[in-house]
């Protein structure tokens, strides 16, 4: 696709709700902030964390929101920090057009409409807000390269509420790799090799996936009821489709993992957790939203401010 300035973009039509006819004229990012729990609170927290990083480094930042959707969060950051360069990155046609419209009057904001892995300029802050479970999991190596010594990864997501047992935690702690094979979690080179050889999956991985699906079902029922109580039927319809996608094990474009698994995934990919923020105040079975701050491992240690937001 050619843009107004003559450059080209790789527009990818994903097999998610964005390609469904009833959502082609809907700003999904905007309606989710009206009819879905915790997203707006997460927006506010992330804007504050980027502003804190701007103050900490004492200079304007280059910030990329990967999987930015229609640019709601990117617009908020551009308004709060007008001296920073804010890049909204997405690859789905409808959100890209909406992001351009939303950011058109913000001089420090721009839209990058090709896959994140094609971006080559250094970043001070990379934001993945609600996007980690959509992105190819090998994007973390590229993120580590772009962020470098002083970069900050802000990873916030709608996780599957925690479904790992203490025994799972012990197993994950010693894992040197975290990879999905057909939607099943694989945590060793031997498991990965066996899967690629003949599709075999450890019984542990199958049990973990069963717990993930049951936990997700409980969470999605809560989210859909939340939307209906607010008379936001478009969000409810969207979440029904997302539920179907997420509980299909092999559909990796919509595959929410637990916070513990993602923490270990970041660790084995060379990131160090700097802070962890909890969004919302509910029982663990309905606690889905977390915002993490990561640096490249060995660069910066933990900071104060972890806790519930």
Secondary structure, DSSP 8 states (H G I E B T S, - for coil): -B-TTS-B------SSGGGSGGGTTS-HHHHHHHHSTTHHHHHHHHHHHHHHHHHHHTS--EEEEET-TTSHHHHHHHHH-TTSEEEEE---HHHHHHHHHHHTT-TTEEEE-S-GGG--S--SEEEEES-TTTS-TTHHHHHHHHHTTT-EEEEEEE-B-----HHHHHHHHT-S--EEETTEEE-SHHHHHHHHHH----HHHHHHHHHHHHHHHHHHHHHHHHHHHTT-HHHHHHHHHHHHHHHSTT-TTS---BHHHHHHHHHHTTEEEEEEEE-S---GGG--EEEEEEEETTT----S--EE-
